[in-house]
């Protein structure tokens, strides 16, 4: 009899074990991403149950339970859940409104989540593997297991970016080149996520009406332009051309000496010449031509000094013809360098067949496109000894008690140039600020380098420009610790009033000044005391 009882007990224990494993596979393995391990590619998470359209339980669960807070790096609450008196127990609110709408995103029952609310939904709701294990260990303890997120963005710097751009439709992005932490990301127009997060009812469709209004609004406010929109980069791309020339050893601070000219024409019998801004004559060595933003010299550098294959490889190494990683959802704009009319799988061969297009591309025209994020990463490579760090907005996740759950893993993305090449390009960018087209970026007591961009669009009869400024700054004698990229697209007109220096420059300078004041409260002769991430 005892033997039979023991056998039955073993069978029952085996059944219980199988049931336990299956439940955990369903609860943990299939319904949540494995924490920040998958933060780089959330598409790899197998959320079969949560994504099943028949699963209304998951939707009701998320809107009927508490949700963690989202806080800026300087301690301002950007998103939180408050008790609700309607059909759901909690309402998601965003105290800063449109200031961080494109970062936090919204949390809508009708349209789903976006921004940080979507990317880190599992962390906020307490459904990552780590949080699920904590829940199991506290099975008999009533405890809040939601995650509270701290981001890398700062409210004071974000407000400065908004003020600096003012009524101009454009984008500004600020990042730490040493870690990839995004310190500010503003785009005008933006949107307020509060109405989109309203609990719609048939008689009060607030979220639906607001979304319809935003979809029809000018400037496409739902599009997060700093990383989801591409623009012709114009002369800011000369940083890529110059860096490629230095990295290949074909360009040094003293050679070649490019001829003083008003235009450049590729050495083929076809194609229009490339003129310098306002028909000016310029030429010389690397530091001089970057300071002057000399079209003729950089067109010749890309076409003849570096050549088609070198330019393609150089642009690719900086991330062109691809999309930079970022821990935010939605399509990331793929920057482009290769010609859109390519007739073969080898873009270098296509450029060889059309050198005038290569000449245009070498100065950031033709089919070249880049997002503000991409151009900020180009500048960050130069600022960070040739290494581009993966950009991100999350700093850390803590539980309701304040204990650390996860920290965003800092990692490098690309290394397009060596530390020596980066140092040379920093010297060249300093010259642009000291005596070139970006003197507006001078900040007494600080080390600053920059590059302007005025990308021509349209026809001579209907001319407009994309006005750019990219810059880095830091304490004198130390490595730069902040990068700023600003673009104001489709500025009408021609001449000095529509250039990158005139239009994007004042905004970039205001943002850089604020960032340097935050990072170096004692002035530019002391190293940063602000945590990098």
N, C-alpha and C positions, 0 to 999 in steps of 0.2 A: 504493500500500500504506500509506504513512504517513498519507494522508488517511483511509483506512478505520480505522486504529488510533486516530487522534484522534477519529473519530466514535464508535467503540465506547467509548472512554474517557469521552467526554462523556455517553453514555447511562448507563454504569455510575455515573458521578458523580451524575447526576440521580436514578437509582434509590436510591443511598445517601442523598441529601439527603431524598427523600420518606420513606424508612424512618426516618431520624433525626428528622424533624419529627413523624411519627406516634408514635414511641416516646416522645418528650418530651410530646406531647399526652396520652398515656395515663398517663405516670408523674407529670407535674406538673399538667396542666390538669384531669384528671378525678379524680385520687385525693387531692388535697389542697386545703384552703382557701387563698386567697392571703394567708397570714399574718394580721396583725391588721386588715387592711383589712376583713375580714368579721367582726370580733369582735363587732360590734353585732348582726349578724343571720346567725348561722351557718346558718340554714335555706336561705340563698341559695347555699350551696356545692353544686356538682354532683358529688357523690361516687358516681357511678353504679357504678363497679367495686367500691369498698369496701363499698357497701351491698347489693350483690347477695348474697342468701343462699347462693348456690352457691360463693361465693368463700371457701373455707376457708384459702386461702393468706394472705389478709390477717390473719385471726385467728391463725394459727400464727406468722406473721411478728411480730406485736405481742408475743406471749408468748414468743418465742424470741430476742428481741434486747434489748439494754440499753435503758433508758428514763431520761430526765433526772430530776433531783431537783426537788422542790418545797420551797422554803424560805420561812419567814416573814420579815417585814420586819426582825425583830430577830435573824435568823441561826439559827433553829431549824429543823432538817430535819423536814419534815412528811410527805414521801413519797420513797421511793427504791427502786431495784431491787437485789436481791442474788442471787448465784448460787443456783440451785436444783438439787436432786438427783433431781427427779421427771421427768415427761415433757416439761417445758419448761425452757429454759436459765436463765430468770430468774423470780424471785418478787417481786411488788410488796409492799412493807411500809410501814406507817404508824407511825412511832415514837411519835407523841403519842396514838395510839388515838382514843378518842371525843372528845377535846378539839377536834379539827378535822375530825371525820368528816363533818359536813354541809357543810364547805367543800371539802375535798379530794375527797370522794366515795370510791368504791371502784373497783378495776380487776379485774373478774370475767370469767373465761372463760365462765362459765355464764350470767351476767345482764348482761354488758356493763359499760361504765364509767358513772360518774356524777360530778357535781361538777366540780372543776377537771380531774380525770383525763379527763373526757369533753370538756369545752369546749376544752381545750388539748391534746388527744390528738396532733394533728399536730406541734405545737411540741415536745412531750415526746419523740416518736418520731423527730423529724428529717425530717418529710415536708411541711413548708411549701414554698412556691415558693422562698423565700430559701434555706432549708436545702438544697433539692434542687440549686439552682444551685451552692452551695458544694461539694456532693458531686461534681458534675460537674467542677468545677475541680480537685478533689483526686482525680481518677479513679485515679491511679496512686500515691496516698499512703494508707496505712492510718490513718484518723483517725475519731474518734467525732464524729458530727454531730448527736447528740441535743441537745435544748435543756434548759437548766436554768432553771426558773422561780423568780423571787422575787415573792412576793405582797405586798400592802399590809397584810394582817392581821398582828398582833403576838401572839406567844405569851404575853408577860407580861400584856397587856391581855385576851386571851381567857381566861386562867386567872382573872383578876380577875372577869370577867363570870360565869364558872361558879361561883366562890365566892360572889359577891354574890347570885345567884339561889338557890343552895343546892338544897334539895329542892323548891322551888316549880316547878311546871310553867309555864314562861313563856319569853319571848324577850328578848334584848338585842342592840342593834345600835349600833355606834359608827362614825362616819365623819368625815372631814375635809371641812368644807363648802366649802373653797376649791378642792378638786380632785375630790371625789367618792370618794376612796380610802376603802374600808371597812377600818377598823382592828381591828374585832372583830365577830364575828357568832356568837352562841351561842344555842342553844335546848335546853331541857331538857324531855323526854329527848332524848339524842343516841344515837349508835351507834358501835361500833368497826368500821372498814372492813377490818381485817385478816382476820377469818374470811370475810367476803364475797369477799375477793380470793384465797382459797385455791384451789389447782388441784384441783378435785374429781375423784375417781375413783369408779367404781361401788361400790367397797367402803368409800369414805371420803368421803361427800358433805357435807363441812363447810360449804361455802358455801350449799348448798341448805337444809340444816337451819337455819342461822343466818338466812337470809332468811325462811323460814317463821316462825321465832320472832319476828322483828322485825315482820312483817306482822300478827301476832296480839298484839303487845305493846300495852299501854295507852299512850295519848299519841302514837301514830303517830310513832316516832322517825325513820323514813325521810323524813318530810315536813320540808323545810327551812322552818320556820315564819316566820322573819324576812322572807322574801320570797314564800313560797308559801301563806300563810294570812292571811285577813282577819278583823278583829275590829271590833266597834262601838267607835269611838274616843272617844265621850263628849265631855267638855269639852276635850280636846286639839284638837278640831275648831274650837273658838272662835278658834284662831289663824288659821284660814282665813277665818272670818266677819269677824273683826276686821281682818285684812289687806285683805279685799275692800272693807270699808267705808272704810278709809283710802285705798286705791288709787283708788276711785271719787270721792273727795273728799266723800263724804256723812258721814264720821266723822272728827273731829279730836280731839286731846287735850282740847279744851274743849267740844265739841259733838258730838252732842246730850247733854243731861243726862237720863238715863233715870230714870223715877219710882221711888222706893223702894216696893217691893211684895213680896209673898210668892209671887205667881204671875203668869203672863201668859196671856191668852186671845186668840187670833186674832180679828180684827174680823169674825167671821161667826157666825151663830146656831147653829153646830154645832161639835163638837170639844171635847175635854176641856182644861181649863187645864193649863199647865205650871208645876209648883211648883219652888221653890228647894230646895236640899239642906236636909233636916231642917226644912222650913217657915220658913226664915229670911227676913227682909226685907232686900233689898239694892237698889241702884240707884246712879246717878251717871254720871260720864264714863268714857271708855274705860279709862284706867289703873286706876280704882277697880273697875269691874265685872270686868276681867280678873283682878285680884288676888283678888277675892272669888269668882270663877267664877260670876257671877250668871246663872242660867238665864233668869230673866224678862227681863233687859235684852238678852241676846244673842238670845233668841227674837224679841223685838221688833225688834232691829237687822236680823236677816235677813229678817223678814216685812214690815216697814213701811219701815224706813230704806233698805235696799238693794233689796228686792223680789225676786220670782221670777227674772226674767231676769238680774239682776246677780249673784244667788247662784249660779245655774247657770254663768255665765261665769267667776265667781271660782273655783269649785271645779274647773272644767275646766282653768283656767290652772295650777293646782297639780298637775294630773295625775290628778284623780279622773275616774271613768268611763273609765279606761284603766289600763295597766300600766307602771310605770317600767322603764327599760332596766337590765339588769345582765348582766355577762359570766359568767353561770352557767346551766347548762341546766335544762330542765324548765319547767313552767308557772309564770308569774309572776302572783301574785294581782292581779286588777283591782280597784282601789278603786272604790267606788260612792258617788254622791251622789244621782243621779236616782231617783225613786220606782220601786220594782219593779212597782207596779200601774199604770204609765204607760199611758194609753190613746191617746196620739198620739206623733208623732215629735218633738214640741216639749215638752221637759220643763218649760220655763218656763210653758207654758200649763197643763200638768198641775198644777204647784204653785199656779198662780193659781186653779184649780178646787178646790184642797184646801189652803188656807192653814194649817190646823192641822198638816198633815204638813210643810210648809215650816218652821214654827216649831220642830217637833221636830228636823228635819234641821239647822237652823241651830245646834243645840247638840250635834250629833254623835250623835243618836239616830235613831229611825225606821229607814229602810233604809240609812243611811250605814254603810260598811264601809271599813276601811283596814288595810294591813299595817304592821308595825313599820318596814319600809323606807320606805313612803310617808310616815308621820308624821315620820320622821327627815329626809326630804327637805323636808317643809313647814318644819320648824325650820331646816334648812340654808338655805332661801331667805331667811329673816329674818336669819340670821347672816351671809350672804354678799351683802349689798346687793341682794337680790331675785333672784339668779341661782341656779338649781338645777343643779349639775354632775351629769353622768351617773355613777351609782355603779359601782364596779368593784373587783375583788380582785386583778387582775394589775398588777404594777409593771413588770417587764421580763423579757426572755428573753436568756440568754447561752449561748454555746457551751461546749464542754468546756474550751477554753483560757481562758475567762473573758471573751472578746470579746463586746461587745454585739451582739445580733442584732436585737432589736426592743424598743421601749418602748411601753407602752400609751398611746394618744393621748388626752390630757385634752380633754374637750369639755363644753360646756354642754348642758343638756336643755331646761329651761324658764326663762322670766323672768316669773313671775306678777305681780311688783310692782316698783316703782321703788326706787332706792336710798334716796330720801327716805321712802317708805312703810316700807321695811325698818327704817330707823333709828327711826321712830316705834314700830314693833312691838317692837324691841329694848328701848326704854325701858319699854314696857308689860310685857314679860316680866321685866325687872329688878324691877319693882314687885311682881310675883308672888312673887319670891324674897325681897325685902326685907321685905314686910309682908303677903303674901297666903298662898295655900294651899300654896306650895312653899318655905316657909322652911327645910325640911330640906335644900334644895340649896345653902344658903349655904356658901361656901368662902372663908375669910379670905384676903385678898390677891389674889383673882381676881375677874374680871368674869363674872357668871353670870346667865342668864335661863332661865326654865322655865315649864312649864304642866302642871298635873295633869289627870287625866281619871278619872272614875268612871262608866263606862257601865252603866246599869241593864239587867239581863236577867231573863227569867222573869216570874213573877207575884208579887204581894205575899205570897202564902203560900209561895212557893218562890223566893226572891229570890237573885240572885247578881250580881256586878259584874265587868266587865273593868277592872282597875286599871292606869292608865297614868301614866307620867312621861316627858316629852320636855324636853330641856334643851340649852343651848349654853354654852360657857365659853371663856375665854381670858385673856390678860394685860390688866391694867388699861390703858386708853387705846389698845388695839389691837383689830383685828377678831377675833371669835371664831375659834378654830381646831379645835374639836371639838364634835360633836353626839352626844347619847346619847338613845336611845329604848328604853324598857323597858315591856313589857306582861305582866301576870299575869292570865290569863283565868279566868273562872268562880270568882271568890272568893265563898264563901257568906256570906250575912248582910247586914245593913243597919246603917249607922252609921259612926262614925269609924274603927273597926277594919278596915273593908273598902274604904277609899278609895284612890285612887291615891297620895296622899301617904303613907299608912300602910303600904301593901303594896309598891308599886313604888318609892316614894321612897327607902328605904334602899339598895336595890340600885343605883338610878341614881346616887345620891350616891357610893357606894363606887367605881363604875366611873368617874365623872367625876373624882373625886379622883385616882385612879391615872393617868388619861389626862393630866390637867393636870400631874402630877408628872413624867411622861415627857416631855411637850412643853416644860415649863418647869422644868428642874432647879434653876434659880437663883431660882425664885419667880415670882409673877404680875406683878411690875413690869418684867420683861424680856421682849422678844419671843421667839418660838419659834426654837430653833436646830436643831430636828429636821427633816430633809427631809420636805416635804409628801407626796411620792410616791416 
